[in-house]
């Protein structure tokens, strides 16, 4: 019984050896180009060749004869140089070079006029050739995880670019060409050395995703608030202490996000000052309501001096409640307070001289040290259009109720309203 099994095993082994010899015979009869062409496939209508993870230190010379290639994957090899012959593959639509040891890209890459996707991340690139700007059909460009400190101005010509990844480089200022890429919907600049964003960023009106986490941003430009299509804004791990008053205009940022892939506003691990930090604990809606109000509260010792009407006591240290601190410093410009916008629903005859912002019939009253007040509303100033001047101090009348039926019941009264959790 054992002899039969042994004989059968020998026969199977011999058969395998025969198959290998026949296979080698066929391989020897092929040219080198034909051998490499055997790895090419037709995928979704494209001629595709993948030589990923082949341990290549040089690109096979035969590759440059495959002029029909449209997608080429050379990722995860040990390539240090791409030869000028790359220009011969003029039909390329996708070129994948990530995970190599490239220190530069050949100038001839600019001759790939049909190129739409270029992955060159996780290499050792220190610069990008000017000629890349000639690839005007590019839609996706990833240069992440390299050693770049700038980009050539010629990349302003990439008028079709939709996604740009420059994360994990050595960039200290956003390259000027980026602000000219007006079709961008995705811009990744995380973990560079940025200290600011230029006002020019308002030109990127199509932007939906902006990631700048892990930089050294100290503040945000007001122009950022013009990007009203933003759905994800990641500001985590920076040095941001405050946010622009106009940030509530970014209405497509629907929540405070935690997971890196979540849409919304990411703003953790920043040294945010009070009261923004406390307001954020109530969520993004609370922040937007606070910003829409137009006036920021401050510490009681820095508040504007409040005077009282005749026969009422003066509160020289300012007016405050346990929930809300009054305005601090000099009175803000009327354009900031947007008084005209708040008054627009009023009849000119009955419009109040002094009004509160954010007051509506639907919002319930809450208790405060001063009186019953409405949460998430704040003080405005006297209307310059009606009074003709801005006062040096503000008048305050304290009563036991805040107006809730009609805003014009605030006439000639300054109300100090509440913002939950604000301790100044």
Secondary structure, 3 states (H helix, E strand, C coil): CHHHHHHHHHHHHHHHHHHHHHHHHHHHCCCHHHHHHCCCEEECCEEEEECCCCCCCCCCHHHHHCCCCCEEECCCCCCCCCCHHHHHCCCCCEEECCCCCCCCCCHHHHHCCCCCEEECCCCCCCCCCHHHHHCCCCCEEECCCCCCCCCCHHHHHCCCCCEEECCCCCCCCCCHHHHHCCCCCEEECCCCCCCCCCHHHHHCCCCCEEECCCCCCCCCCHHHHHCCCCCEEECCCCCCCCCCHHHHHCCCCCCECCCCCCCEEECCCCCCCCCHHHHHCCCHHHHHHHHHHCCCECCHHHECCEEECCCCCCECCCCECCCCECEECCCCCHHHHCHHHHHCCCCCCCCCCCCEECCCCCCCEEECCCCEEEECCEECCCCHHHHCCCCCCEEECCCCCCCCCCHHHHCCCCCCCECCCCCC
